[in-house]
Amino acid sequence: MIATVKPQDQNILRRFKLLLVPGLLTLVTSLTLVSCKAENQEVLTQSLTSKISGTNIPRVFKVSDTKIDEVLDPEISEISKVSATKIAQASKTPGIKTNVIRVGYQQAGDLVRITKVLEKRLNPLGVKVEWAQFAQGPQLMEAMNVGRIDIGSVGETPPIFAQAAGAQIVYIVGSRQTKESGKGSAIVVPPNSPIKSVKDIKGKTVVFQKASASHYFILRALEEVGLKYSDIKVQSLPNVEAASAFLQGKIPVWVTGDPHLARAEKEGKARILRNAKGINSPGGYYVGIKQFAIDNPKLLRIVIEEIDKIQKWAQAHPKETAALVAQYQKLPPDVMDLVISRRTYGLRAISPALIKDQQRVADYFYKNGLLPKPIKVQEAMLTPQQYAEINPPTISQK
């Protein structure tokens, strides 16, 4: 069901959806990476070329996985295909009011899905896990906004635009950051490009997905060299579509991330102008529908525990992780090794310091004229007591 949008919020919602239209046009491409049955797919029923109104939200593809190799746990035969609308009885476990959790992940892949750690913990409690893949964070947040997924992992930017559009979301947990974080994202040009530095992109067409982490990255990189957002020509495309065009030399400047970045580097098709290391980002988050988070604290605690455990394992076993993920990404081993070598693993609790840091990013977008009005990220947070319920002591508290 689509929530009623207040008249004063329609302009915000319209802006947010206009940012998403280019990504939605190529969402079919990214979804082909997921094995699924025809009856589990929802086709886009509204023409994307028609006028977008404040109360007419374009529908987003929803896919449930039906085929994952049983490498790690043969006892789990398949990912659940049970729709949330068909659940007849809620789980009887205290702190869990649902029998299904719908998890969104991005085209770059998800180790949690591949290893099935959530299924192993939740199936015995009567909770099924459904997975839906999206091109990038903005498309994932749009699906959450219309109630098609419950939680998902995104960068620092998509939740800000979603909140500005009126989405009823909450930040569940943050991603651990280190001094090396950001190496997996970069501003790149073809090897033979005359562009030698970020300063040289003035007046050039720069391709990236609007409302994604790349949006914040390019803003900060431009400011760093004395340029403004208006100094570049922006073309919004998700990575899954832009990758092929860039490899063919059809894109002059691309802001992207792994695994697309690693592939372009290994194929000798990309020269890095600047990576996102030191860009002063608070990092990514797991975000969820607000009411779902309030109703299911025990469920979220289990989810956070399992995500953190598998990520810590991945950090300690990079070679094994690369080999495991490569099976699903269908990427050469050397590309996957590079991706894993510069990926930061681990979670951190939502804290006052992290909230302040995320507010800084929101204010930065408003300052640059990309949000029509200021937002308070605190309004998309749970209470300290609610966070205490969902945060296991094993995750970082800072």
Buried (B, 14 or more C-beta within 10 A) or exposed (E): EEEEBEEEBBEBBBBBBEBBBBBBBBBBBBBEBBEBEEEBBEEBEEEEEEEBEBBBBBBBBBBBBBEBEEEBEEEBEEBBBBBBEEBEEBBEBEBBBBBBBBBBBBBBBBBBBBBBBBBBBBBEBBBBBBBBBBBBBBBBBBBBBBBBBBBBBBBBBBBBBBBBBBBBBBBBBBBBBEEEBBBBBBBBBBEEBEBEEBBBBBEBEBBBBBBBBBBBBBBBBBEEBEBEBEBBEBBBBBBBBBBEEBBEEEBBBBBBBBBBBBBBBBEEBBBEBBBBBEBEBBBBBBBBBBEBBBBBBBBBBBBBBBBBBBBBBBBEEBEEBBBBBBEBBEBBEBBBBBBBBBBBBBBBBBBEEBBEBBBBBBBBBBEBEBBBEEBEBEEBBBEEEBBEBBBBEEBBEE
